[in-house]
């Protein structure tokens, strides 16, 4: 499901403070304290960063791959001098970004996964089927766009992307319609693609969900390598967090949540017993890396969903870092779909 990472409040003068999803629940899990160093890996409109800075006399390093998002960081930097810095980059690379800022360990990491409300609400970014714009969907300025995918990839590859990342059962029919339409003219607008999908699936009976939702989600996740980025970010956070540090992750659809759930389940499992047929091994290799802070995901209240319908699918999972050393982990082990064959287009 395509949702955003929060909502902006508006007044006559324009946008004011951004209110991210599950804000109080995130702060309760993160527990920022004076002197802490915390990484906000998905800065967006800065809602989490601001709340953290206002809660404790701590330092926040914010990361975002979207240059437009970082334009909002100047206000926070001026309001919280020497306590806030924002860097352009991917949160999956937070170790290197933190090192460049003189940070080798942190007390907390918060990740708010998915497309932001700002990106959805700007037609020129090409994320939304509700507002016509160029078919782009890139969170940063680099890489292939959604238009590149639908106009140059083979039909089977487009179908696989929409099926794997969008969980769209009619992906093959949609891909076939895309390939047929592009022989007449390139598909360059979000409105064109949305109407094409409607032509295959029909109009939605449930007005809350547009027929193109899954197709747009699949293209967006693929174009931005979002699931790979999520897995890399979780692994990097484990390496950066000091013992007692907290990792808080908010997801918005099942593909993301499954990766986070699998990560915490693996990292918090009880110590494994070595076989008597094997030589003695360092028991630290079998110790949990995280203690779960919530066995079941935290979900938004009915009141929050009423005030912000885009929050309805949000899920929060969190863990407390133990003293066990960080452990290597491959992306496939976290349930990240294999992209190499698809990216061979």
C-alpha positions in Angstrom: 0.0 0.0 0.0 1.4 3.4 -0.9 1.3 5.6 2.1 3.3 8.5 3.4 5.5 8.9 6.5 3.4 11.6 8.1 1.3 14.6 7.5 1.8 18.4 7.4 -0.5 20.7 9.2 -1.6 23.7 7.1 -2.8 27.2 8.0 -3.5 30.3 6.0 0.1 31.1 5.6 1.1 27.7 4.3 2.7 24.7 5.8 3.6 24.6 9.4 5.0 21.9 11.7 5.1 18.4 10.2 3.4 15.7 12.4 4.9 12.3 11.7 3.1 9.0 12.2 3.3 7.4 15.7 5.3 10.3 17.0 4.6 9.7 20.7 5.1 5.9 20.3 8.5 6.5 18.6 9.7 8.8 21.3 8.6 6.3 24.0 10.6 3.6 22.3 13.6 5.7 21.5 13.8 7.4 24.9 16.2 10.2 24.0 18.3 11.5 26.9 20.6 14.4 27.4 24.0 13.8 25.8 22.7 11.1 23.4 23.7 10.9 19.8 20.8 9.8 17.6 20.5 9.2 13.9 17.3 10.0 12.1 17.8 8.0 8.9 14.8 9.3 7.0 14.7 13.0 7.7 11.8 13.9 5.4 10.1 17.0 6.7 12.0 16.8 10.0 9.2 15.8 12.3 11.0 13.1 14.2 14.3 15.1 14.4 12.5 18.2 15.8 10.6 16.1 18.4 13.8 14.4 19.5 15.7 17.7 19.8 12.9 19.2 21.8 12.7 16.2 24.2 16.3 16.0 25.3 19.5 18.0 25.1 21.0 15.6 22.6 22.6 15.6 19.2 20.8 14.4 16.0 22.3 13.5 12.7 19.7 13.4 10.0 20.1 11.6 6.7 18.0 11.9 3.5 18.7 11.0 -0.1 16.3 13.7 -1.3 18.0 17.0 -1.8 14.7 18.8 -1.6 14.0 17.3 1.9 17.3 18.6 3.2 16.2 22.2 2.3 14.0 21.9 5.5 17.1 21.2 7.6 18.4 24.7 7.6 15.6 25.8 10.0 16.5 23.1 12.5 20.2 23.8 12.3 19.6 27.4 13.2 17.2 26.5 16.0 19.5 23.9 17.5 23.0 25.0 16.9 25.8 22.5 17.5 23.1 19.8 18.1 21.8 19.1 14.7 23.4 18.3 11.3 21.8 17.0 8.1 23.7 15.0 5.5 22.7 14.0 2.0 22.9 10.2 1.5 21.3 6.8 2.0 20.6 5.6 5.5 21.9 2.2 4.4 25.3 3.9 4.3 24.9 5.5 7.8 28.2 4.1 9.1 30.3 6.0 6.6 28.1 9.1 6.9 28.4 9.1 10.6 32.2 8.6 10.5 32.5 11.6 8.3 30.8 13.6 11.1 33.1 12.2 13.7 30.6 9.7 15.1 31.6 6.1 15.7 28.8 4.9 18.0 25.2 6.1 18.6 22.5 5.8 21.3 19.6 5.6 18.9 18.5 5.1 15.3 15.0 5.8 14.0 13.9 4.8 10.5 10.6 5.9 9.0 10.3 3.8 5.9 8.5 4.8 2.6 7.6 7.8 0.6 7.1 11.1 2.5 4.0 13.2 2.4 6.0 16.0 0.7 6.9 13.6 -2.1 3.4 12.4 -2.5 1.9 15.8 -2.5 4.3 17.2 -5.2 3.0 16.1 -8.7 6.3 16.9 -10.3 8.0 14.1 -8.3 5.8 11.5 -10.0 4.9 9.4 -6.9 1.2 9.8 -6.9 -1.5 8.5 -9.2 -3.9 11.1 -7.7 -2.2 14.0 -9.3 -0.8 13.9 -12.9 2.9 14.6 -13.2 6.0 13.2 -14.9 6.5 9.5 -14.3 9.7 9.7 -12.2 9.4 8.3 -8.6 13.1 8.7 -7.8 13.7 9.8 -4.2 17.1 11.2 -5.2 18.4 12.7 -8.4 20.2 9.6 -9.6 19.4 6.3 -11.2 16.6 5.1 -13.5 13.1 6.5 -13.3 9.8 4.7 -13.4 9.4 6.0 -17.0 12.6 4.2 -17.9 11.2 1.0 -16.5 7.9 1.0 -18.2 9.3 2.2 -21.6 12.4 0.1 -21.9 12.2 -3.0 -19.8 10.9 -6.3 -21.3 7.3 -7.3 -20.6 8.3 -10.2 -18.3 10.6 -7.9 -16.2 7.9 -5.3 -15.8 5.4 -8.0 -14.7 7.9 -9.4 -12.2 8.6 -6.0 -10.7 4.9 -5.2 -10.3 4.2 -8.7 -8.9 7.2 -8.9 -6.5 7.3 -5.4 -5.2 3.7 -4.4 -5.7 2.1 -7.7 -4.8 -0.2 -7.2 -7.7 -1.8 -10.5 -8.9 -2.7 -9.0 -12.3 0.8 -7.9 -13.0 1.1 -9.9 -16.3 -2.0 -8.3 -17.7 -0.8 -4.8 -16.6 2.6 -5.4 -18.1 1.1 -6.5 -21.4 -1.0 -3.4 -21.5 2.0 -1.2 -20.8 4.1 -2.8 -23.6 1.2 -2.4 -26.0 0.6 1.2 -25.1 4.2 2.2 -25.4 4.4 1.1 -29.0 2.0 4.0 -29.8 3.6 6.6 -27.6 6.0 6.6 -24.6 4.4 6.5 -21.2 5.7 9.6 -19.5 2.9 10.8 -17.2 1.6 9.3 -13.9 -2.0 10.0 -15.1 -1.4 8.0 -18.3 -0.1 5.0 -16.3 -2.8 5.2 -13.7 -5.6 5.2 -16.4 -3.9 2.3 -18.2 -4.0 0.2 -15.0 -7.7 1.2 -14.5 -8.3 -0.1 -18.0 -7.0 -3.5 -17.0 -8.4 -3.8 -13.5 -11.5 -1.6 -13.7 -12.6 1.2 -11.4 -12.2 0.7 -7.7 -15.3 -0.3 -5.7 -13.5 0.7 -2.6 -12.7 4.4 -3.0 -10.0 4.2 -0.3 -7.7 2.2 -2.6 -7.0 3.2 -6.2 -6.5 0.3 -8.7 -3.0 1.6 -9.5 -1.9 1.5 -5.9 0.1 -1.7 -6.2 1.6 -1.0 -9.6 2.9 2.4 -8.4 4.2 0.8 -5.2 6.1 -1.9 -7.1 7.7 0.6 -9.5 8.7 2.9 -6.6 10.2 0.2 -4.5 12.2 -1.1 -7.5 13.4 2.3 -8.8 14.7 3.3 -5.3 15.9 -0.1 -4.2 13.9 0.5 -1.0 13.9 -3.0 0.3 17.6 -3.4 -0.2 18.1 -0.1 1.5 16.0 -1.1 4.5 18.0 -4.3 5.0 21.3 -2.5 4.7 20.1 0.2 7.1 19.1 -2.4 9.7 22.5 -4.1 9.5 24.3 -0.7 9.7 22.3 0.3 12.7 23.3 -2.8 14.5 26.9 -2.0 14.0 26.6 1.6 15.1 24.5 1.2 18.2 26.3 1.0 21.5 25.1 -1.5 24.1 21.8 -0.1 25.5 21.1 1.8 22.2 17.7 1.7 20.6 16.6 0.9 17.1 13.1 2.1 16.2 11.6 1.3 12.8 8.2 2.4 11.4 7.0 0.6 8.2 3.9 1.1 6.1 3.3 -2.1 4.2 3.8 -5.9 4.5 7.0 -6.2 2.5 8.8 -3.7 4.7 7.4 -5.1 7.9 8.3 -8.7 7.1 12.0 -7.6 6.7 12.0 -5.7 10.0 10.2 -8.5 11.8 12.7 -11.1 10.4 15.6 -9.0 11.4 14.5 -8.5 15.0 13.4 -12.2 15.3 16.8 -13.4 14.2 18.8 -10.8 16.3 16.8 -11.5 19.4 16.6 -15.3 19.4 17.8 -17.1 22.5 21.4 -18.4 22.6 21.9 -21.5 20.4 23.6 -24.6 21.8 26.7 -25.8 20.0 26.9 -29.4 18.8 29.0 -31.8 20.9 30.4 -33.0 17.6 31.9 -29.6 16.8 34.9 -27.9 18.4 34.3 -25.3 21.1 33.2 -21.9 19.6 33.1 -18.4 21.1 29.7 -18.3 22.8 29.4 -14.6 21.9 28.6 -15.7 18.3 25.3 -17.2 19.6 24.2 -14.3 21.9 21.2 -12.2 20.9 22.1 -8.8 19.4 18.8 -7.1 20.4 16.2 -7.4 23.1 12.8 -6.8 21.7 11.0 -3.7 23.1 7.6 -4.9 21.7 6.7 -8.5 20.9 3.8 -7.3 18.6 4.0 -4.3 16.3 2.7 -1.0 17.7 -0.1 0.4 15.5 -1.6 3.9 15.4 -4.6 4.7 17.5 -8.1 5.1 16.0 -7.9 8.8 16.7 -4.6 9.1 14.8 -6.1 7.2 11.8 -9.1 9.5 11.8 -7.0 12.6 11.8 -4.5 11.1 9.3 -5.9 8.2 7.2 -2.5 7.7 5.6 -1.3 6.3 8.9 -3.6 3.4 8.9 -1.1 0.8 7.8 1.9 2.0 10.0 3.7 -0.5 12.2 6.4 0.2 14.8 9.0 -2.4 15.9 11.9 -1.6 18.2 14.8 -3.3 19.9 17.4 -2.6 22.6 21.0 -3.3 21.5 22.9 -5.9 23.7 26.6 -6.2 24.3 27.0 -9.0 21.8 29.1 -8.1 18.8 27.5 -7.2 15.5 26.9 -10.0 13.1 27.1 -10.1 9.3 23.9 -10.9 7.5 23.1 -11.3 3.8 20.1 -9.5 2.2 18.5 -12.7 1.1 18.5 -13.9 4.7 16.3 -10.9 5.6 13.8 -11.8 2.9 14.8 -9.1 0.4 13.6 -10.1 -3.1 16.4 -10.9 -5.6 16.9 -7.9 -7.8 19.9 -8.8 -9.9 18.0 -10.5 -12.7 15.5 -7.7 -12.9 18.2 -5.1 -12.9 19.8 -6.7 -15.9 17.4 -4.8 -18.2 
